[in-house]
Amino acid sequence: MLLNHEKYQSSFDEAMTCAVECKYCARSCIGHIV
């Protein structure tokens, strides 16, 4: 369960990084990760 949480958190951090780097494509990036 902890591994799953860490994996999810990593994806979330990645999505947030993408949102910061490229706000106009944040939705696309988040959709790709999730």
PDBQT receptor file of N, H, CA, C and O in Angstrom, charges set to zero:
ATOM      1  N   MET A   1       0.834  -1.191   0.000  1.00  0.00    +0.000 N 
ATOM      2  CA  MET A   1       0.000   0.000   0.000  1.00  0.00    +0.000 C 
ATOM      3  C   MET A   1       0.880   1.257   0.000  1.00  0.00    +0.000 C 
ATOM      4  O   MET A   1       0.592   2.232  -0.695  1.00  0.00    +0.000 OA
ATOM      5  N   LEU A   2       1.941   1.215   0.782  1.00  0.00    +0.000 N 
ATOM      6  H   LEU A   2       2.175   0.424   1.347  1.00  0.00    +0.000 HD
ATOM      7  CA  LEU A   2       2.846   2.359   0.834  1.00  0.00    +0.000 C 
ATOM      8  C   LEU A   2       3.487   2.595  -0.536  1.00  0.00    +0.000 C 
ATOM      9  O   LEU A   2       3.637   3.737  -0.971  1.00  0.00    +0.000 OA
ATOM     10  N   LEU A   3       3.860   1.515  -1.204  1.00  0.00    +0.000 N 
ATOM     11  H   LEU A   3       3.738   0.587  -0.851  1.00  0.00    +0.000 HD
ATOM     12  CA  LEU A   3       4.439   1.649  -2.535  1.00  0.00    +0.000 C 
ATOM     13  C   LEU A   3       3.452   2.309  -3.489  1.00  0.00    +0.000 C 
ATOM     14  O   LEU A   3       3.824   3.181  -4.274  1.00  0.00    +0.000 OA
ATOM     15  N   ASN A   4       2.189   1.887  -3.417  1.00  0.00    +0.000 N 
ATOM     16  H   ASN A   4       1.886   1.178  -2.780  1.00  0.00    +0.000 HD
ATOM     17  CA  ASN A   4       1.173   2.478  -4.278  1.00  0.00    +0.000 C 
ATOM     18  C   ASN A   4       1.034   3.968  -3.996  1.00  0.00    +0.000 C 
ATOM     19  O   ASN A   4       0.907   4.776  -4.917  1.00  0.00    +0.000 OA
ATOM     20  N   HIS A   5       1.059   4.319  -2.727  1.00  0.00    +0.000 N 
ATOM     21  H   HIS A   5       1.162   3.663  -1.980  1.00  0.00    +0.000 HD
ATOM     22  CA  HIS A   5       0.955   5.725  -2.346  1.00  0.00    +0.000 C 
ATOM     23  C   HIS A   5       2.141   6.516  -2.890  1.00  0.00    +0.000 C 
ATOM     24  O   HIS A   5       1.976   7.617  -3.416  1.00  0.00    +0.000 OA
ATOM     25  N   GLU A   6       3.325   5.953  -2.759  1.00  0.00    +0.000 N 
ATOM     26  H   GLU A   6       3.459   5.059  -2.331  1.00  0.00    +0.000 HD
ATOM     27  CA  GLU A   6       4.523   6.632  -3.243  1.00  0.00    +0.000 C 
ATOM     28  C   GLU A   6       4.467   6.795  -4.759  1.00  0.00    +0.000 C 
ATOM     29  O   GLU A   6       4.850   7.835  -5.293  1.00  0.00    +0.000 OA
ATOM     30  N   LYS A   7       3.993   5.773  -5.439  1.00  0.00    +0.000 N 
ATOM     31  H   LYS A   7       3.682   4.928  -5.005  1.00  0.00    +0.000 HD
ATOM     32  CA  LYS A   7       3.884   5.847  -6.895  1.00  0.00    +0.000 C 
ATOM     33  C   LYS A   7       2.897   6.938  -7.293  1.00  0.00    +0.000 C 
ATOM     34  O   LYS A   7       3.146   7.708  -8.221  1.00  0.00    +0.000 OA
ATOM     35  N   TYR A   8       1.778   6.995  -6.584  1.00  0.00    +0.000 N 
ATOM     36  H   TYR A   8       1.575   6.370  -5.830  1.00  0.00    +0.000 HD
ATOM     37  CA  TYR A   8       0.772   8.014  -6.866  1.00  0.00    +0.000 C 
ATOM     38  C   TYR A   8       1.329   9.399  -6.582  1.00  0.00    +0.000 C 
ATOM     39  O   TYR A   8       1.145  10.326  -7.370  1.00  0.00    +0.000 OA
ATOM     40  N   GLN A   9       2.009   9.534  -5.455  1.00  0.00    +0.000 N 
ATOM     41  H   GLN A   9       2.159   8.781  -4.814  1.00  0.00    +0.000 HD
ATOM     42  CA  GLN A   9       2.586  10.824  -5.079  1.00  0.00    +0.000 C 
ATOM     43  C   GLN A   9       3.603  11.270  -6.120  1.00  0.00    +0.000 C 
ATOM     44  O   GLN A   9       3.662  12.449  -6.466  1.00  0.00    +0.000 OA
ATOM     45  N   SER A  10       4.400  10.339  -6.616  1.00  0.00    +0.000 N 
ATOM     46  H   SER A  10       4.352   9.381  -6.335  1.00  0.00    +0.000 HD
ATOM     47  CA  SER A  10       5.389  10.660  -7.625  1.00  0.00    +0.000 C 
ATOM     48  C   SER A  10       4.707  11.174  -8.889  1.00  0.00    +0.000 C 
ATOM     49  O   SER A  10       5.153  12.157  -9.481  1.00  0.00    +0.000 OA
ATOM     50  N   SER A  11       3.635  10.517  -9.299  1.00  0.00    +0.000 N 
ATOM     51  H   SER A  11       3.273   9.719  -8.818  1.00  0.00    +0.000 HD
ATOM     52  CA  SER A  11       2.900  10.936 -10.483  1.00  0.00    +0.000 C 
ATOM     53  C   SER A  11       2.277  12.308 -10.262  1.00  0.00    +0.000 C 
ATOM     54  O   SER A  11       2.254  13.146 -11.164  1.00  0.00    +0.000 OA
ATOM     55  N   PHE A  12       1.773  12.526  -9.052  1.00  0.00    +0.000 N 
ATOM     56  H   PHE A  12       1.792  11.845  -8.319  1.00  0.00    +0.000 HD
ATOM     57  CA  PHE A  12       1.161  13.808  -8.721  1.00  0.00    +0.000 C 
ATOM     58  C   PHE A  12       2.204  14.918  -8.783  1.00  0.00    +0.000 C 
ATOM     59  O   PHE A  12       1.946  15.987  -9.338  1.00  0.00    +0.000 OA
ATOM     60  N   ASP A  13       3.376  14.665  -8.215  1.00  0.00    +0.000 N 
ATOM     61  H   ASP A  13       3.584  13.798  -7.765  1.00  0.00    +0.000 HD
ATOM     62  CA  ASP A  13       4.462  15.649  -8.252  1.00  0.00    +0.000 C 
ATOM     63  C   ASP A  13       4.860  15.928  -9.696  1.00  0.00    +0.000 C 
ATOM     64  O   ASP A  13       5.134  17.071 -10.061  1.00  0.00    +0.000 OA
ATOM     65  N   GLU A  14       4.891  14.893 -10.506  1.00  0.00    +0.000 N 
ATOM     66  H   GLU A  14       4.669  13.964 -10.210  1.00  0.00    +0.000 HD
ATOM     67  CA  GLU A  14       5.258  15.038 -11.909  1.00  0.00    +0.000 C 
ATOM     68  C   GLU A  14       4.230  15.901 -12.629  1.00  0.00    +0.000 C 
ATOM     69  O   GLU A  14       4.581  16.757 -13.440  1.00  0.00    +0.000 OA
ATOM     70  N   ALA A  15       2.953  15.665 -12.323  1.00  0.00    +0.000 N 
ATOM     71  H   ALA A  15       2.668  14.969 -11.663  1.00  0.00    +0.000 HD
ATOM     72  CA  ALA A  15       1.883  16.456 -12.922  1.00  0.00    +0.000 C 
ATOM     73  C   ALA A  15       1.989  17.916 -12.496  1.00  0.00    +0.000 C 
ATOM     74  O   ALA A  15       1.799  18.822 -13.306  1.00  0.00    +0.000 OA
ATOM     75  N   MET A  16       2.294  18.137 -11.220  1.00  0.00    +0.000 N 
ATOM     76  H   MET A  16       2.448  17.400 -10.562  1.00  0.00    +0.000 HD
ATOM     77  CA  MET A  16       2.417  19.509 -10.720  1.00  0.00    +0.000 C 
ATOM     78  C   MET A  16       3.600  20.213 -11.377  1.00  0.00    +0.000 C 
ATOM     79  O   MET A  16       3.517  21.393 -11.716  1.00  0.00    +0.000 OA
ATOM     80  N   THR A  17       4.694  19.488 -11.555  1.00  0.00    +0.000 N 
ATOM     81  H   THR A  17       4.761  18.529 -11.280  1.00  0.00    +0.000 HD
ATOM     82  CA  THR A  17       5.861  20.056 -12.223  1.00  0.00    +0.000 C 
ATOM     83  C   THR A  17       5.497  20.456 -13.644  1.00  0.00    +0.000 C 
ATOM     84  O   THR A  17       5.874  21.530 -14.112  1.00  0.00    +0.000 OA
ATOM     85  N   CYS A  18       4.771  19.597 -14.318  1.00  0.00    +0.000 N 
ATOM     86  H   CYS A  18       4.465  18.725 -13.938  1.00  0.00    +0.000 HD
ATOM     87  CA  CYS A  18       4.352  19.888 -15.685  1.00  0.00    +0.000 C 
ATOM     88  C   CYS A  18       3.459  21.119 -15.706  1.00  0.00    +0.000 C 
ATOM     89  O   CYS A  18       3.602  21.975 -16.578  1.00  0.00    +0.000 OA
ATOM     90  N   ALA A  19       2.537  21.212 -14.751  1.00  0.00    +0.000 N 
ATOM     91  H   ALA A  19       2.421  20.516 -14.042  1.00  0.00    +0.000 HD
ATOM     92  CA  ALA A  19       1.625  22.350 -14.682  1.00  0.00    +0.000 C 
ATOM     93  C   ALA A  19       2.405  23.655 -14.520  1.00  0.00    +0.000 C 
ATOM     94  O   ALA A  19       2.051  24.680 -15.103  1.00  0.00    +0.000 OA
ATOM     95  N   VAL A  20       3.469  23.600 -13.721  1.00  0.00    +0.000 N 
ATOM     96  H   VAL A  20       3.756  22.767 -13.248  1.00  0.00    +0.000 HD
ATOM     97  CA  VAL A  20       4.291  24.786 -13.494  1.00  0.00    +0.000 C 
ATOM     98  C   VAL A  20       5.098  25.130 -14.742  1.00  0.00    +0.000 C 
ATOM     99  O   VAL A  20       5.211  26.296 -15.120  1.00  0.00    +0.000 OA
ATOM    100  N   GLU A  21       5.650  24.114 -15.367  1.00  0.00    +0.000 N 
ATOM    101  H   GLU A  21       5.559  23.167 -15.060  1.00  0.00    +0.000 HD
ATOM    102  CA  GLU A  21       6.500  24.325 -16.535  1.00  0.00    +0.000 C 
ATOM    103  C   GLU A  21       5.692  24.709 -17.773  1.00  0.00    +0.000 C 
ATOM    104  O   GLU A  21       6.164  25.455 -18.632  1.00  0.00    +0.000 OA
ATOM    105  N   CYS A  22       4.487  24.196 -17.848  1.00  0.00    +0.000 N 
ATOM    106  H   CYS A  22       4.104  23.590 -17.150  1.00  0.00    +0.000 HD
ATOM    107  CA  CYS A  22       3.712  24.337 -19.088  1.00  0.00    +0.000 C 
ATOM    108  C   CYS A  22       2.230  24.391 -18.754  1.00  0.00    +0.000 C 
ATOM    109  O   CYS A  22       1.501  23.426 -18.984  1.00  0.00    +0.000 OA
ATOM    110  N   LYS A  23       1.781  25.525 -18.208  1.00  0.00    +0.000 N 
ATOM    111  H   LYS A  23       2.373  26.309 -18.021  1.00  0.00    +0.000 HD
ATOM    112  CA  LYS A  23       0.409  25.662 -17.726  1.00  0.00    +0.000 C 
ATOM    113  C   LYS A  23      -0.620  25.367 -18.813  1.00  0.00    +0.000 C 
ATOM    114  O   LYS A  23      -1.655  24.760 -18.537  1.00  0.00    +0.000 OA
ATOM    115  N   TYR A  24      -0.343  25.790 -20.040  1.00  0.00    +0.000 N 
ATOM    116  H   TYR A  24       0.498  26.283 -20.264  1.00  0.00    +0.000 HD
ATOM    117  CA  TYR A  24      -1.335  25.636 -21.097  1.00  0.00    +0.000 C 
ATOM    118  C   TYR A  24      -1.560  24.180 -21.489  1.00  0.00    +0.000 C 
ATOM    119  O   TYR A  24      -2.574  23.851 -22.106  1.00  0.00    +0.000 OA
ATOM    120  N   CYS A  25      -0.603  23.291 -21.127  1.00  0.00    +0.000 N 
ATOM    121  H   CYS A  25       0.220  23.558 -20.626  1.00  0.00    +0.000 HD
ATOM    122  CA  CYS A  25      -0.778  21.878 -21.466  1.00  0.00    +0.000 C 
ATOM    123  C   CYS A  25      -0.897  21.021 -20.213  1.00  0.00    +0.000 C 
ATOM    124  O   CYS A  25      -0.797  19.796 -20.281  1.00  0.00    +0.000 OA
ATOM    125  N   ALA A  26      -1.110  21.666 -19.068  1.00  0.00    +0.000 N 
ATOM    126  H   ALA A  26      -1.191  22.662 -19.013  1.00  0.00    +0.000 HD
ATOM    127  CA  ALA A  26      -1.191  20.936 -17.798  1.00  0.00    +0.000 C 
ATOM    128  C   ALA A  26      -2.256  19.852 -17.861  1.00  0.00    +0.000 C 
ATOM    129  O   ALA A  26      -2.032  18.728 -17.412  1.00  0.00    +0.000 OA
ATOM    130  N   ARG A  27      -3.415  20.191 -18.418  1.00  0.00    +0.000 N 
ATOM    131  H   ARG A  27      -3.597  21.104 -18.783  1.00  0.00    +0.000 HD
ATOM    132  CA  ARG A  27      -4.507  19.215 -18.492  1.00  0.00    +0.000 C 
ATOM    133  C   ARG A  27      -4.076  17.999 -19.304  1.00  0.00    +0.000 C 
ATOM    134  O   ARG A  27      -4.350  16.860 -18.924  1.00  0.00    +0.000 OA
ATOM    135  N   SER A  28      -3.412  18.244 -20.404  1.00  0.00    +0.000 N 
ATOM    136  H   SER A  28      -3.190  19.169 -20.712  1.00  0.00    +0.000 HD
ATOM    137  CA  SER A  28      -2.946  17.151 -21.255  1.00  0.00    +0.000 C 
ATOM    138  C   SER A  28      -1.924  16.298 -20.522  1.00  0.00    +0.000 C 
ATOM    139  O   SER A  28      -1.973  15.069 -20.584  1.00  0.00    +0.000 OA
ATOM    140  N   CYS A  29      -0.998  16.951 -19.830  1.00  0.00    +0.000 N 
ATOM    141  H   CYS A  29      -0.959  17.949 -19.780  1.00  0.00    +0.000 HD
ATOM    142  CA  CYS A  29       0.038  16.230 -19.092  1.00  0.00    +0.000 C 
ATOM    143  C   CYS A  29      -0.571  15.392 -17.980  1.00  0.00    +0.000 C 
ATOM    144  O   CYS A  29      -0.244  14.215 -17.825  1.00  0.00    +0.000 OA
ATOM    145  N   ILE A  30      -1.464  16.010 -17.205  1.00  0.00    +0.000 N 
ATOM    146  H   ILE A  30      -1.730  16.966 -17.331  1.00  0.00    +0.000 HD
ATOM    147  CA  ILE A  30      -2.093  15.294 -16.100  1.00  0.00    +0.000 C 
ATOM    148  C   ILE A  30      -2.910  14.128 -16.641  1.00  0.00    +0.000 C 
ATOM    149  O   ILE A  30      -2.894  13.041 -16.063  1.00  0.00    +0.000 OA
ATOM    150  N   GLY A  31      -3.615  14.339 -17.730  1.00  0.00    +0.000 N 
ATOM    151  H   GLY A  31      -3.627  15.222 -18.200  1.00  0.00    +0.000 HD
ATOM    152  CA  GLY A  31      -4.415  13.275 -18.333  1.00  0.00    +0.000 C 
ATOM    153  C   GLY A  31      -3.531  12.120 -18.782  1.00  0.00    +0.000 C 
ATOM    154  O   GLY A  31      -3.922  10.957 -18.684  1.00  0.00    +0.000 OA
ATOM    155  N   HIS A  32      -2.331  12.446 -19.276  1.00  0.00    +0.000 N 
ATOM    156  H   HIS A  32      -2.013  13.391 -19.355  1.00  0.00    +0.000 HD
ATOM    157  CA  HIS A  32      -1.403  11.418 -19.743  1.00  0.00    +0.000 C 
ATOM    158  C   HIS A  32      -0.885  10.597 -18.569  1.00  0.00    +0.000 C 
ATOM    159  O   HIS A  32      -0.764   9.376 -18.669  1.00  0.00    +0.000 OA
ATOM    160  N   ILE A  33      -0.581  11.256 -17.467  1.00  0.00    +0.000 N 
ATOM    161  H   ILE A  33      -0.680  12.248 -17.385  1.00  0.00    +0.000 HD
ATOM    162  CA  ILE A  33      -0.034  10.571 -16.297  1.00  0.00    +0.000 C 
ATOM    163  C   ILE A  33      -1.117   9.747 -15.605  1.00  0.00    +0.000 C 
ATOM    164  O   ILE A  33      -0.910   8.580 -15.272  1.00  0.00    +0.000 OA
ATOM    165  N   VAL A  34      -2.266  10.371 -15.395  1.00  0.00    +0.000 N 
ATOM    166  H   VAL A  34      -2.433  11.319 -15.666  1.00  0.00    +0.000 HD
ATOM    167  CA  VAL A  34      -3.356   9.684 -14.706  1.00  0.00    +0.000 C 
ATOM    168  C   VAL A  34      -4.054   8.783 -15.705  1.00  0.00    +0.000 C 
ATOM    169  O   VAL A  34      -5.014   8.097 -15.353  1.00  0.00    +0.000 OA
TER     170      VAL A  34
